[in-house]
Amino acid sequence: MQDFGTLGKSEHTVVITGTSRGLGLACTKMMLEEQISVIGISRSMVQDESVLDNPKYKHIELDLLSHSYTEALSEAVGDRPISGLINNAGTGGDRNKLAEVDANEVSKLIQIHTLSSIKMTQTLLPNLLKTKNSRVLNISSRFGSLEYERTQKFNSARVSYSYRISKAAVNMLSLCMHSEFKHQNLIVTAIHPGEIFTANAMPDASLTIEQAGALLKSCFFGIEPRHGGLFLRSDLSEMSY
């Protein structure tokens, strides 16, 4: 078994979902700058030629809403050891009033945020367990925190029910996975990537997508076994579940 802590940067292989744009693409570029091998997964091809032309990057075009991609993923990754998985793929919802909540939207976001993270981790688990202290980072959100929702620490009223519900499910998934694998050298955390400037950004947004990508890369390498089971910001400060 290889040890995460003794590998050089160029010896790591990281799997990242949602690499066609946004945070996933930004983090991928930061990883590649340090000669880290990245297997990127998204339903559409990356449009950034600097990524596609990088020999350290391999793209797997998969639709995470599909129920039949695990075999293709297993074949593409093979039996190589994986240093970590960043379950980043995500999307937003539209309905923030109970009367407007649509069951199909809730189901879709749970599928993308939560069920796909389960399937990705299930499929890659044999690869992850070949590296001591490999890590799974499940990208969550401050709006998935039950405590912050209860106290209204952040103004979540404009955020859709489906987004808040699905990210809360990501947090519980992270805790469940931590409880199961904490004695098997696999570190699992839920990560809030920060307040990022996006098309639907909250008023307190403070990070460019490039800054958020750099923080996530640093977080990936900075996490230690003591962080397992925690809900963290990308700077490794702890948040409330």
PAZA-397891 format. One record per residue (C-alpha): residue number from 0; residue in one letter; x, y, z. Coordinates in pm, 1 decimal, decimal comma. Last residue first. Layout:
BEGIN
NUM A X Y Z
...
//
This chain:
BEGIN
240 Y -2333,2 2039,9 1094,0
239 S -2131,7 2324,1 1239,4
238 M -1820,8 2448,4 1059,1
237 E -1454,4 2380,3 1130,1
236 S -1162,1 2577,6 988,0
235 L -967,5 2375,5 729,4
234 D -910,2 2674,9 495,9
233 S -1146,3 2503,5 250,0
232 R -1421,1 2526,5 510,6
231 L -1482,6 2212,2 705,4
230 F -1757,3 1975,4 816,9
229 L -1572,4 1711,3 1016,3
228 G -1584,9 1332,5 988,5
227 G -1213,0 1294,8 928,2
226 H -1014,4 1607,6 1014,3
225 R -794,4 1423,3 1266,0
224 P -680,1 1192,2 982,2
223 E -513,3 1489,9 811,0
222 I -634,2 1733,8 545,7
221 G -375,3 1973,3 409,1
220 F -339,0 1816,1 64,6
219 F -706,5 1840,1 -27,0
218 C -741,0 2173,7 152,7
217 S -460,2 2322,9 -56,0
216 K -638,8 2210,7 -373,9
215 L -967,3 2349,0 -242,6
214 L -804,9 2682,1 -160,5
213 A -657,5 2710,6 -510,5
212 G -994,9 2634,4 -667,3
211 A -1166,7 2893,8 -447,5
210 Q -912,3 3155,6 -550,2
209 E -965,7 3070,9 -916,7
208 I -1345,8 3086,8 -877,6
207 T -1308,3 3433,4 -730,7
206 L -1374,3 3454,6 -360,1
205 S -1560,4 3714,4 -151,6
204 A -1932,8 3648,4 -185,9
203 D -2121,9 3821,5 96,9
202 P -2413,3 3930,9 -123,4
201 M -2487,5 3568,1 -223,8
200 A -2374,8 3454,8 -566,9
199 N -2623,6 3343,8 -832,4
198 A -2404,6 3408,0 -1138,1
197 T -2099,6 3312,3 -934,6
196 F -1858,8 3494,0 -701,1
195 I -1769,6 3231,9 -440,4
194 E -1844,1 3226,7 -68,1
193 G -1633,4 2933,1 42,7
192 P -1569,4 2574,0 -59,1
191 H -1783,4 2419,5 218,1
190 I -1627,9 2076,2 253,3
189 A -1766,0 1750,2 393,6
188 T -1490,7 1514,3 506,2
187 V -1382,0 1154,2 459,7
186 I -1034,0 1023,7 543,7
185 L -964,8 664,0 439,3
184 N -700,7 473,9 638,6
183 Q -933,7 180,7 713,7
182 H -1018,0 266,8 1075,9
181 K -1218,4 578,1 982,6
180 F -1396,8 385,0 706,7
179 E -1747,2 317,3 837,9
178 S -1794,8 617,5 1064,5
177 H -1640,1 848,6 805,3
176 M -1875,1 719,3 536,5
175 C -2179,5 783,0 753,5
174 L -2056,0 1130,4 845,8
173 S -1996,1 1221,2 481,4
172 L -2337,9 1089,2 381,9
171 M -2494,3 1304,6 652,5
170 N -2324,1 1612,7 511,6
169 V -2422,2 1525,1 154,6
168 A -2783,3 1488,6 272,1
167 A -2770,4 1842,2 410,9
166 K -2646,0 1944,8 65,8
165 S -2949,8 1780,4 -95,5
164 I -3197,6 1950,3 139,6
163 R -3045,8 2297,4 103,4
162 Y -3029,1 2273,4 -274,8
161 S -3381,4 2132,3 -311,4
160 Y -3533,7 2393,4 -79,9
159 S -3389,5 2668,0 -297,8
158 V -3172,4 2947,5 -159,8
157 R -3336,2 3292,1 -131,3
156 A -3436,0 3234,2 231,3
155 S -3087,0 3116,7 327,5
154 N -2975,9 3434,2 501,4
153 F -2679,9 3295,2 693,5
152 K -2676,5 3240,4 1067,8
151 Q -3043,5 3153,8 1037,0
150 T -3030,3 2977,3 1374,7
149 R -3204,2 2663,9 1254,8
148 E -3050,2 2684,5 907,3
147 Y -2705,6 2732,7 1056,5
146 E -2751,6 2428,8 1280,0
145 L -2891,5 2211,9 1001,8
144 S -2594,2 2295,0 779,1
143 G -2659,8 2230,5 410,5
142 F -2665,7 2603,7 336,7
141 R -2300,4 2624,4 441,7
140 S -2238,5 2410,9 136,2
139 S -2120,1 2060,7 48,5
138 I -1836,6 1932,6 -165,3
137 N -1764,9 1576,5 -54,3
136 L -1391,2 1538,2 -11,2
135 V -1280,3 1175,5 -8,9
134 R -926,4 1113,0 113,9
133 S -640,9 868,6 89,4
132 N -472,7 815,0 424,3
131 K -292,3 496,5 315,1
130 T -335,6 448,3 -60,0
129 K -463,1 118,3 -202,7
128 L -793,7 181,4 -25,0
127 L -875,4 455,6 -273,6
126 N -850,4 220,8 -571,6
125 P -1080,2 -41,2 -413,5
124 L -1323,0 241,0 -317,2
123 L -1345,6 386,0 -667,8
122 T -1684,5 239,0 -760,6
121 Q -1842,1 284,7 -418,9
120 T -1705,9 639,1 -395,2
119 M -1849,6 738,8 -731,9
118 K -2181,3 568,7 -657,3
117 I -2225,0 739,1 -319,5
116 S -2120,4 1077,1 -457,7
115 S -2367,4 1027,2 -744,0
114 L -2640,3 962,7 -487,9
113 T -2568,5 1282,0 -295,3
112 H -2516,5 1589,2 -508,4
111 I -2646,5 1481,2 -848,2
110 Q -2923,6 1243,1 -740,0
109 I -3025,9 1461,1 -447,0
108 L -3040,6 1753,7 -688,6
107 K -3259,7 1563,6 -935,0
106 S -3496,8 1433,9 -666,0
105 V -3552,4 1782,0 -525,6
104 E -3619,4 1915,7 -876,0
103 N -3861,2 1633,7 -951,8
102 A -4046,0 1690,0 -625,8
101 D -4115,2 2052,5 -714,1
100 V -4127,9 2308,6 -435,2
99 E -4351,7 2601,6 -526,1
98 A -4581,2 2602,5 -224,1
97 L -4279,7 2548,1 -1,1
96 K -4109,5 2862,6 -127,9
95 N -3743,1 2860,9 -236,7
94 R -3782,8 2710,8 -583,2
93 D -3505,4 2745,5 -838,1
92 G -3241,9 2479,0 -773,1
91 G -2865,9 2472,0 -812,6
90 T -2615,2 2233,2 -964,7
89 G -2339,6 2003,4 -856,8
88 A -2037,2 1794,6 -940,6
87 N -1772,1 1826,3 -668,5
86 N -1715,0 1478,8 -530,9
85 I -1339,0 1517,7 -485,3
84 L -1175,9 1175,0 -477,7
83 G -832,9 1098,3 -340,1
82 S -493,0 940,1 -368,8
81 I -607,3 678,0 -619,5
80 P -412,4 354,9 -670,9
79 R -436,8 214,4 -1024,9
78 D -663,4 -86,7 -1080,5
77 G -843,4 37,7 -1389,8
76 V -957,8 397,8 -1400,9
75 A -1130,4 378,8 -1739,2
74 E -1273,6 30,2 -1686,8
73 S -1412,1 117,6 -1345,4
72 L -1569,3 436,4 -1481,7
71 A -1733,9 254,7 -1771,0
70 E -1875,6 -3,5 -1529,2
69 T -2003,9 268,4 -1294,9
68 Y -2180,4 462,8 -1568,7
67 S -2511,6 278,8 -1587,3
66 H -2760,3 465,5 -1369,5
65 S -2728,7 794,1 -1556,3
64 L -2775,2 1120,0 -1367,8
63 L -2397,1 1135,2 -1327,6
62 D -2361,1 1167,6 -1704,1
61 L -2010,9 1055,8 -1792,4
60 E -1733,5 1189,1 -2016,9
59 I -1407,6 1066,2 -1870,6
58 H -1120,3 1310,8 -1911,9
57 K -756,7 1229,0 -1841,8
56 Y -514,8 1503,2 -1739,9
55 K -142,2 1461,3 -1668,1
54 P -61,0 1476,5 -2039,2
53 N -194,8 1835,5 -2045,4
52 D -355,0 1911,9 -2381,7
51 L -708,4 1888,6 -2242,8
50 V -627,1 2120,2 -1953,4
49 S -456,4 2395,7 -2153,1
48 E -727,9 2348,2 -2415,8
47 D -1002,4 2460,3 -2177,0
46 Q -1334,1 2339,8 -2321,5
45 V -1370,5 2041,4 -2088,2
44 M -1603,9 1788,0 -2246,9
43 S -1959,8 1750,9 -2126,3
42 R -2110,3 1503,0 -1879,2
41 S -1827,6 1553,4 -1633,7
40 I -1541,8 1353,2 -1487,7
39 G -1178,6 1455,3 -1456,5
38 I -896,4 1214,5 -1382,5
37 V -617,9 1435,6 -1253,1
36 S -245,2 1362,9 -1228,4
35 I -59,7 1612,5 -1011,5
34 Q 215,7 1801,6 -1194,7
33 E 186,0 2108,1 -968,9
32 E 15,9 2321,0 -1235,3
31 L -210,5 2021,3 -1299,2
30 M -357,4 2047,0 -950,2
29 M -433,5 2418,0 -988,2
28 K -596,2 2355,1 -1326,1
27 T -812,1 2079,1 -1177,9
26 C -919,5 2304,1 -891,1
25 A -1040,3 2569,6 -1137,0
24 L -1219,1 2311,8 -1352,2
23 G -1403,4 2163,3 -1055,9
22 L -1485,7 2505,6 -913,8
21 G -1652,1 2630,0 -1230,0
20 R -1643,8 2437,1 -1556,5
19 S -1603,4 2099,2 -1725,2
18 T -1448,2 1940,3 -1416,7
17 G -1769,3 1835,1 -1242,1
16 T -1619,3 1530,7 -1073,2
15 I -1258,5 1515,2 -956,7
14 V -1041,4 1203,8 -935,0
13 V -691,1 1259,5 -797,5
12 T -374,5 1070,9 -890,2
11 H -64,2 1149,1 -686,8
10 E 292,0 1063,1 -791,3
9 S 370,8 1408,8 -932,4
8 K 307,5 1565,5 -590,3
7 G 562,9 1335,3 -427,4
6 L 421,0 1050,2 -224,9
5 T 527,6 999,8 137,4
4 G 215,7 1139,5 304,1
3 F -30,0 956,3 83,5
2 D 126,1 620,4 171,8
1 Q 134,9 343,4 -90,5
0 M 0,0 0,0 0,0
//
